[in-house]
Structure formats: structure tokens, C-alpha cells
Amino acid sequence: MLGEIQKQAKQAAESLLAVAKAGPGDIMVIGCSTSEVGGHKIGSFSSMELAGALFAGIYPVLQEKGVFLAAQCCEHLNRCIVLERAAAEQYRLVPVNAVPQPKAGGSFATTAYQAFQSPVVVEAVQAKCGMDIGGTLIGMHLMPVAVPVRLEPSRIGQANIIFARSRPKFIGGIRARYDENLL
């Protein structure tokens, strides 16, 4: 089961990176309910084992592309973000004092915190793209304008996935022209 979860997570990350045109220095936010992945109600069955399989599928794909992973914590830490210090410095994000735990931050965020070389927690990011695994509400951490996309797999384990990419805002009026490459 863990091998299948890892495989689905890897495929999902690869699909989103391709559609979002994410590259070096971009941020992908991941909100994840391991409870939902395991077939339970969100927040009721946190699993470090499932989080480890998900992280093992997603993180190497992002590292290969130079994309920063932003792991969203649960509501008990106000959906703050765990990321590498290098990302926080690049984006001038101010660290806060919190250490995620499985029941206060979530298993995925805890796994990221433990695996990152130099983890920090920040209040918010504006990510280029994101995956909401199991209904964790990542929208507050996406750049305007967030665009939902349908990709495969549409589930990891028992959890639905909602994917989003972002695009620059349209400005101007009737005479404006837009760069099709940025859509």
C-alpha cells in the first residue's frame, strides 16, 4: 500500500509541475490529510507512515526541478507553512516559532520539517501551484490568480486531490493584449 501511495504522489507531482510550468525557485504548496489518504475523516487518523510515503514520492520530483516544497500545516497551527530556509530567505519570509507535530501541524508537515536540511515555519506563501490532498484548503497560499486543473491521478489512496496552478492577473482594457505563454 505505501509503495502505491508513493507512486501516486510522484505521478501527481510530475503532472502538476508540467501543467503549471513550475521551475527553479518556484514554490509548490502541498496540503495533505493523511487521515483522508488512509480512508478516514480529516484530522482523525494522522499517519507518519503515509506522510513518509507521500513525501518520498513528491519531494525528489520537486528537488530535481529546483522547485521549493511548502508543506501546509493543519488548522491547529493556523495553516502555516514549513519550507527550507533558503526559500524563506529568497522570498523574504519571516520565520515564526512553531514545530509541527502529527496532531498539531499534521503528519505531512511534520515529515517535511524532519526531512528538510534547514526547516523554517512561516505564516504564509504565495505559491505558483499546489496540491490539496484530502480537502485541506490550500487556496490562501496560492498566488493570485489560482486556476484549478484536472489531472491524473485524481486520488492518492482514498483522498481526492485538487490541483491548482496560477497565472498573472489580466490588466488593461479593451485594447490590451496578453502573452499566451503566461496563461
Sequence and secondary structure as in RCSB ss.txt:
>XXXX:A:sequence
MLGEIQKQAKQAAESLLAVAKAGPGDIMVIGCSTSEVGGHKIGSFSSMELAGALFAGIYPVLQEKGVFLAAQCCE
HLNRCIVLERAAAEQYRLVPVNAVPQPKAGGSFATTAYQAFQSPVVVEAVQAKCGMDIGGTLIGMHLMPVAVPVR
LEPSRIGQANIIFARSRPKFIGGIRARYDENLL
>XXXX:A:secstr
 HHHHHHHHHHHHHHHHHHHT  TT EEEEEE HHHHTTS TTS   HHHHHHHHHHHHHHHHHHT EEEEE  G
GGTT EEEEHHHHHHTT  EES   BTTBB HHHHHHHHHSSSEEEES   BSEEEEESS   GGGB SSEEEE 
 S SEETTEEEEEEEE     S TT    GGG 
